[in-house]
Amino acid sequence: PEPQRGTCWWTAVVSFSVVVMVLTAIIAPTGHRNVLQRYTISSTSASAMRASLSPLRYTPHGPGVPQTALSHQPGINSRGATHHQASLGAPASGGVTIPGWGGKPVTIPGAIPLSPVTRALDDYRPPEDWPYRPQSFKRMDETSDTGFYIIPRFVKHIDDEAIDALTALYAAVFSTGPAGKSAFLDLCSSWVSHYPKDLKASRVAITGMNWLELAANRQATEWTRKDLNGDTHLPYDDNSFDFITNVVSVDYLTKPREVFQEMHRVMKPGGVAVISFSNRCFFTKAIAMWIADMNDGRGHARIVANYFRFNPS
């Protein structure tokens, strides 16, 4: 990445019953716009996980591509680097190399640069101004979120194959941070964060809606019950975290611009944010523009890309 710039990838993980997209951003220092890139992990079966990457290019509108289509051939990205297909867990010779924490290179296995899902933003002209209106964030159920989440749910909200792919992504990206000294923040967390089991960290802070779920998270060193739709302020100092994660919860945020501004504030320069989302949700609590088409991974990627694009203001 260019000096004092951010880099961003978006990732789709497709398994039997769930689609998980991930937008990963290296956060730029305050006052610098994050530069976006993304890559995709896709599969047609539990044993055929695949990934793909290409740099984000903002170009005029063109023909769309189906979000579920897969590419299984080697490809060349816009920088001329050739990347070959490799399944998850493949040696470092497979996949693609991307910037991790502080711009350090990290290899993500199974990358397919020409996957149509990877190219979801290729024909997208980004808006110059914040493109969303208040009605975009309306929900079927506008009652208190605190009441909705008062009963603990000790379940996993994505399937095992998607969890494995997400954890493998985390393992690769987290490995670029300071060994044993990285600080993590998991937003909208629960009893499990899907981090690698052997994670070594100086701090793992989590926020979420249900205190029983948060207290049961064995990887957390601290937890805070927090309704981000009520109060978007994060109770942490500036430049506190090397990594920020959010798993299948971005679709519930009614004030995403404020939340992403807070993420930027508490992230250390050069840190990495990973946002994942899926085609499963509590339908009545997800925002209107998200549930308009739950299988529109391409459109959802553009929404989250805009959340990053407009932060900082």
C-alpha positions in Angstrom: 0.0 0.0 0.0 1.0 3.6 -0.5 2.5 5.2 2.6 -0.1 6.3 5.1 -2.9 4.8 3.1 -5.3 2.1 3.9 -6.1 -1.1 1.9 -9.3 -3.0 1.9 -10.4 -6.4 0.6 -13.9 -7.9 0.5 -14.3 -11.6 0.8 -17.1 -14.1 0.2 -17.3 -17.5 1.8 -19.9 -19.8 0.3 -20.7 -23.1 1.9 -23.8 -25.4 1.8 -26.2 -23.2 3.6 -24.6 -19.8 4.2 -22.8 -17.1 2.3 -20.3 -15.1 4.2 -18.7 -12.0 2.8 -15.8 -10.3 4.5 -14.6 -6.8 4.0 -11.0 -6.4 5.3 -9.5 -2.9 5.7 -6.1 -1.7 6.7 -7.0 1.5 8.5 -5.2 4.6 7.4 -4.1 7.3 9.9 -6.6 10.0 10.8 -7.0 12.3 7.9 -6.1 9.8 5.2 -8.8 8.0 3.1 -8.7 4.3 3.1 -7.9 2.7 -0.3 -10.1 -0.3 -1.0 -9.2 -3.8 -2.3 -10.9 -7.1 -1.6 -10.8 -10.8 -2.3 -13.2 -13.7 -2.3 -13.4 -17.1 -0.8 -16.1 -19.3 -2.4 -17.0 -23.0 -2.5 -19.4 -25.3 -4.1 -19.1 -27.9 -1.4 -17.8 -28.3 2.1 -14.6 -29.8 0.8 -14.0 -27.3 -2.1 -13.3 -24.0 -0.4 -11.8 -21.5 -2.8 -10.6 -17.9 -2.6 -10.0 -15.1 -5.0 -8.5 -11.6 -5.0 -8.2 -8.6 -7.2 -7.5 -4.9 -6.5 -10.5 -2.7 -6.4 -10.9 -0.5 -9.4 -13.6 2.2 -9.6 -14.7 2.1 -13.3 -17.9 3.2 -15.1 -20.9 1.0 -14.8 -20.8 -2.2 -16.9 -22.5 -5.5 -17.2 -23.1 -7.3 -13.9 -21.8 -10.7 -12.9 -23.6 -13.4 -10.9 -22.6 -13.4 -7.3 -22.7 -17.2 -7.1 -20.6 -17.9 -10.2 -17.1 -19.4 -9.5 -13.8 -19.2 -11.2 -11.4 -22.1 -10.9 -8.5 -21.1 -13.2 -5.3 -19.2 -12.6 -5.7 -15.5 -13.2 -3.7 -12.3 -13.5 -4.6 -9.2 -11.5 -4.2 -5.6 -12.6 -0.7 -5.5 -11.3 0.4 -8.4 -13.5 0.8 -10.9 -10.6 -0.3 -14.4 -11.4 -2.1 -16.3 -8.6 -3.1 -19.9 -8.8 -6.0 -21.8 -7.2 -5.4 -23.6 -3.9 -7.7 -25.1 -1.4 -7.8 -23.8 2.2 -4.8 -25.0 4.1 -2.6 -25.2 1.1 1.1 -24.3 1.4 2.2 -20.7 1.0 3.0 -21.3 -2.6 -0.7 -21.2 -3.4 -3.2 -18.4 -3.0 -2.3 -14.7 -3.1 -0.2 -12.4 -1.1 -1.9 -9.3 0.3 -0.9 -6.6 2.8 -1.7 -7.4 6.4 -1.0 -5.5 9.6 1.2 -2.5 8.9 1.3 -3.5 5.2 3.2 -6.7 5.9 2.6 -9.3 3.2 0.5 -12.3 4.1 -0.6 -15.2 1.9 -4.2 -16.2 1.8 -4.6 -19.7 0.4 -7.0 -20.6 -2.4 -7.1 -17.3 -4.2 -8.8 -16.9 -7.6 -8.4 -13.4 -9.0 -11.0 -13.6 -11.7 -13.8 -14.9 -9.6 -17.0 -12.9 -10.4 -17.6 -12.4 -6.7 -14.2 -10.9 -6.3 -15.0 -8.5 -9.2 -18.2 -7.3 -7.6 -16.9 -3.7 -7.4 -15.1 -3.6 -10.7 -18.0 -1.9 -12.6 -19.0 0.2 -9.6 -18.8 4.0 -9.6 -18.6 5.0 -6.0 -20.8 7.9 -4.8 -19.2 11.3 -4.1 -21.4 11.8 -1.1 -23.0 9.6 1.6 -25.6 7.8 -0.6 -28.1 6.5 2.1 -31.2 8.0 3.5 -32.9 7.5 6.9 -35.4 5.0 5.4 -32.4 2.8 4.2 -31.9 1.9 7.9 -35.5 1.3 8.9 -36.4 -2.1 10.2 -39.5 -4.3 10.4 -39.1 -4.4 14.2 -38.2 -1.1 15.7 -38.7 -2.2 19.3 -35.8 -2.2 21.7 -32.8 -4.2 20.7 -32.0 -4.8 24.3 -35.3 -6.6 24.7 -34.8 -8.6 21.6 -31.4 -9.9 22.7 -32.2 -10.4 26.4 -32.4 -14.2 26.1 -29.0 -15.7 25.4 -28.5 -17.7 22.2 -25.6 -20.1 22.6 -25.7 -21.1 18.9 -23.4 -20.5 15.9 -25.0 -18.3 13.3 -23.0 -19.6 10.4 -22.3 -23.2 9.4 -19.1 -25.1 10.2 -17.5 -24.8 6.8 -18.0 -21.0 6.8 -16.6 -20.8 10.3 -13.5 -22.8 9.3 -12.9 -20.5 6.3 -13.3 -17.4 8.4 -11.0 -18.7 11.2 -8.4 -19.6 8.5 -8.6 -16.0 7.2 -8.2 -14.7 10.7 -5.2 -16.9 11.3 -3.5 -15.6 8.2 -4.2 -11.9 8.8 -3.6 -12.0 12.5 -0.2 -13.6 12.0 1.1 -10.3 10.6 0.6 -8.4 13.9 3.0 -8.1 16.7 3.5 -11.6 18.1 1.8 -12.0 21.4 1.3 -8.2 21.7 -1.6 -7.6 19.4 -4.8 -6.1 20.8 -8.2 -7.2 19.3 -11.7 -5.8 19.4 -14.6 -8.0 18.4 -17.7 -5.9 17.9 -21.3 -7.3 18.2 -19.7 -10.3 19.8 -21.1 -13.4 21.5 -19.9 -16.5 23.3 -17.6 -17.3 20.5 -15.5 -15.0 18.2 -14.2 -17.6 15.7 -10.7 -16.6 16.4 -7.9 -19.2 16.0 -7.7 -21.4 19.1 -4.0 -20.8 19.6 -4.4 -17.0 19.4 -1.8 -15.1 21.5 -2.9 -11.6 22.3 -2.2 -8.9 24.8 -5.9 -7.9 24.9 -9.1 -9.3 23.5 -12.0 -6.8 24.1 -15.5 -7.7 23.0 -18.8 -5.9 22.9 -22.3 -7.3 22.5 -25.9 -7.3 23.5 -26.2 -10.2 26.0 -23.9 -10.3 29.1 -24.3 -14.1 29.6 -23.0 -14.7 26.1 -20.2 -12.3 26.5 -19.1 -13.7 29.8 -18.9 -17.2 28.3 -16.4 -16.1 25.6 -13.2 -17.8 26.7 -10.9 -15.8 24.5 -12.0 -12.4 25.8 -9.9 -10.6 28.4 -12.7 -8.1 28.9 -16.3 -7.5 27.8 -18.7 -4.7 27.6 -22.5 -4.9 27.0 -23.1 -2.4 24.3 -26.1 -1.5 22.1 -24.4 0.3 19.1 -27.8 1.2 17.7 -28.4 3.2 20.9 -25.0 4.6 21.6 -22.3 4.4 18.9 -19.4 5.5 21.2 -16.9 2.8 21.8 -15.5 2.9 25.4 -11.9 2.7 24.4 -9.0 5.1 23.9 -7.8 6.3 20.5 -5.3 4.0 18.7 -6.0 1.0 21.0 -6.4 -2.0 18.7 -4.4 -3.7 16.0 -7.4 -5.7 14.7 -11.1 -5.1 14.8 -13.6 -7.8 13.8 -17.4 -7.9 13.3 -19.0 -11.2 12.4 -22.5 -11.3 10.7 -23.8 -8.2 12.4 -23.1 -5.3 10.1 -26.6 -5.7 8.6 -28.2 -4.8 11.9 -26.4 -1.4 12.3 -28.8 1.5 12.0 -26.0 4.1 12.5 -23.1 2.5 10.6 -21.4 5.7 9.6 -20.9 6.6 13.3 -19.9 3.1 14.2 -17.2 3.0 11.5 -16.0 6.4 12.5 -15.5 5.0 16.0 -13.7 1.9 14.6 -11.3 4.2 12.8 -10.7 6.2 16.0 -9.8 3.2 18.2 -7.8 1.4 15.5 -4.1 1.8 15.5 -2.7 3.2 12.2 -1.8 0.2 10.0 -4.3 -2.0 11.9 -6.7 -4.3 10.1 -10.5 -4.4 10.3 -12.4 -7.5 9.2 -16.2 -7.3 8.6 -18.1 -10.4 7.7 -21.7 -10.8 6.7 -24.0 -13.6 5.5 -27.3 -14.4 3.8 -28.7 -15.4 7.2 -30.0 -12.9 9.7 -32.8 -12.0 12.1 -34.9 -10.7 9.3 -37.0 -8.3 11.3 -33.9 -6.6 12.8 -31.9 -6.2 9.7 -32.0 -2.8 7.9 -34.3 -2.3 4.9 -31.7 -1.8 2.2 -30.0 -5.1 3.3 -33.0 -7.4 3.2 -34.2 -6.0 -0.1 -32.3 -8.9 -1.6 -30.6 -11.3 0.9 -28.7 -13.1 -1.9 -27.3 -9.9 -3.4 -23.7 -10.4 -2.1 -22.5 -8.0 -4.8 -24.8 -5.2 -3.5 -24.0 -5.9 0.1 -20.3 -5.7 -0.6 -20.9 -2.2 -2.1 -22.8 -1.1 1.0 -20.0 -2.1 3.4 -17.4 -0.7 1.0 -19.2 2.6 1.3 -19.2 2.4 5.1 -15.4 2.2 4.9 -15.1 4.7 2.1 -16.8 7.5 4.1 -14.7 7.0 7.2 -13.1 9.1 8.3 -15.4 11.9 7.1 
